[in-house]
Amino acid sequence: MRIFVCIKQVPDSAQIRVHPVTNTIMRQGVPTIINPYDLFGLEEALRLRDSFGGTVTVLTMGPPMASESLRKALGYGADRGLLLTDRFFAGSDTLATSYALSRLIEKAAEEQGMPQIVFCGKQTIDGDTAQVGPGIAQRLGLSQLTYVSAIDEIDPDKGTITVRRRADHGVQVLTSRLPAMITMLEGSNQIRRGTQSDVLRAAQAKVTQWNAAAVGITDLSLCGLRGSPTVVKRVFAPAARSEKAEMIPAGGGGSATATALIDAIFKRQPALEEDLISAAGGY
């Protein structure tokens, strides 16, 4: 199978601070990591390669330093890393990013063939929009399978895939056609520890770098700030909550305690009881 995985190099959110005056994110001195949600997509891609054979190609768009994240992915076991880097991509929102990555995938497909599956994480920790994966799928005409928690079955001969995905009121089991874009849910797997040979190979591997012209992007008005209609008016830290947590005595345990706890929750949030009854169909 030919599998592509889109990753993003992001600042470590555990160490990000918001400037107290300008209310902007302070990125200076903050280390970068692979977007944690993308690692679930990478591990799933590696598992499918282990089962069906083929190759796993990892792609990203970003500054030259983003090659570090690609090497990290190669160290986990990916076969090839592709970096799309150009100053024209600076300031890209999700619309411009999905356009650039779709062109990168098309360029890679000219050499390797169109992938059967393209993986992304469900979202990135620095944007939380969950829009890039579906945007790529729309541009490339791929089936969209989002918030996937497990892949149950793949039939390469028939070109079908069956997955489980998280929905508002439970879990959906869907069967779709390949090729498909899959965004993986957190906790769906755990990234493997790269073997020593993979780590050594990653250290010596050449990460292919292409610019806008190399992937056939001629209309630069679709890239970077000029191609990004999204406007961020303000970034701010949420205000501290004034109310304190309420301690509910446990009592003697058993059903009486559970009933008292539920009654206390409904008293504090009167609309919750009606919402739960409505969701249960009025019973």
Summary of the structure (lengths in Angstrom):
residues: 283
radius of gyration: 22.4
end to end distance: 48.2
largest distance: 71.9
contacts: 845
relative contact order: 0.16
helix: 38%
strand: 24%
